[in-house]
Amino acid sequence: MTTAASVLELLERRGATLATAESLTGGRVAAALTAVPGSSAVFVGGVVAYATVVKESVLGVPLALIEEHGVVSAECARAMALGVRALTGATYAVSTTGVAGPGEQDGVRPGTVYVGVAGPGSPIAVALELSGDRAAVQQQATREALSAVAAILDVEETRLG
């Protein structure tokens, strides 16, 4: 299992930094990272963009993208990651957007989650269908966000390797 400490270690070895843009996780990814002693060496900060207007006004997610795909989408996850990366100047950024529950949001069922990762290469989005109550979905989404960052770093290390 990928831990916040292992992600921070991978980033530190590369001299890279990380920022977060979180919706359904409400800052849990940032909290997991900052719970690790020494995280300030690579974690630059994050934005909890719970409301759509914050995704648009702070992270720069285009309104047209939101209107076409919705905030619970791969497109929005990628745009959020790109936005917080540009905002903070971080080498990498990770984002979370989705529905934690208990009810649907805009016709999207609980447990539908997208994690975006932006770095020097093309941004990616990972689609997830998680189960459990609200807390379980948020906890799983946090773990998956950390795993997505680690996976990107592993792929890039293999390419450079």
Secondary structure as GFF3:
##gff-version 3
##sequence-region A 1 161
A	DSSP	alpha_helix	4	14	.	.	.	ID=ss1
A	DSSP	beta_strand	18	22	.	.	.	ID=ss2
A	DSSP	alpha_helix	28	34	.	.	.	ID=ss3
A	DSSP	three_ten_helix	39	41	.	.	.	ID=ss4
A	DSSP	beta_strand	43	48	.	.	.	ID=ss5
A	DSSP	alpha_helix	52	57	.	.	.	ID=ss6
A	DSSP	alpha_helix	63	69	.	.	.	ID=ss7
A	DSSP	alpha_helix	74	88	.	.	.	ID=ss8
A	DSSP	beta_strand	92	98	.	.	.	ID=ss9
A	DSSP	beta_strand	112	118	.	.	.	ID=ss10
A	DSSP	beta_strand	124	129	.	.	.	ID=ss11
A	DSSP	alpha_helix	134	160	.	.	.	ID=ss12
###
